[in-house]
Amino acid sequence: MRGSKMNCKAEVFRYIKEKYNMQDLKEDSALFTSGAIDSFGIIELISELENKYKIHLNDEDLSKGNFETVEAIANLIDRKRND
């Protein structure tokens, strides 16, 4: 699925909100430091992103900073699509 960064952000937002039952989620909510997503959750999220957006995340991409907020995740997807 390819779309704009805004669509991507909305899709990631919706996925995380529903998957992790985060009714108070905001685009700048801290996903790790709040405990909303744990290490198993990040593995599921990475798999979902790679499959849905047809991207490959390498070791350098797997920093907490790239997954701390919905905005950071959307930026990562955008960068990987443009590689």
N, C-alpha and C positions, 0 to 999 in steps of 0.2 A: 504494500500500500504506500503510495507516494502522495504527498500533499504539502501544503504550506506549513511553515513552522508554527503558525497559529493553530492550524488543525491538529498538528502533532501534539502541541502543548495541551490542547483540549482533550485529545484522546488519552494521553498519559495521565492527565488530571482525573478523568473519569475512571480509568482503569484502577489507579491507586485508591481513589475514593471508595470504589465498589469492592475491590479485592480485599482491602485492609479495613473496611468498614470505618472510614475516617470522615464522618459527617462534618467535622470542623475544618477540613483540609482547605488550605489556601495555597496559591501558587508559590508563595515564599515560605511555607511551613517547613521546618527542619525535620526531615524524614528519619534520619538516623539519631540525632541527638535527642529527639523527642521519644525515641523508642518505637515509633510507628512501624518501621521496617527493620527486621533483624537480619542476621546473616543468611538464613534460609529464604527469607523474603526477597533479598537482593538477588539470589540465584534465580528465583522464579522470574523476577522482573527482567533480569538480563536476558534470559531465554525468550521471554515475551517480546522484548524490544528487537532482538536479533531476528526472530521469526517474522514479526509483523512488518518491520521496516527494512528487511533484507540487508542488514548491516552486520559487520563482524566487529565485536569489541575485543581489542587485544589487552594485554597486561597494563599498558600505559593508560588505557581508558578506565580502568577499574579503580579509580581513586574515589574516596568518599565525596570529594568536592563535586564530582560529576553526577552524583546521585543524591545530593543533600536536599535539593528542592525540585519541584516539577520544572521550574524554569531551567535549572542546570541540566536536567535530563533532556529537555527539548533542545537545548543548545548542543549537547553531545550528539544527539541524533542528527541534527542539522549539519554539524561538522562532518560526521561519518558519511552522510549522504553525499557530501561535496568532496570527499577524498578521491 
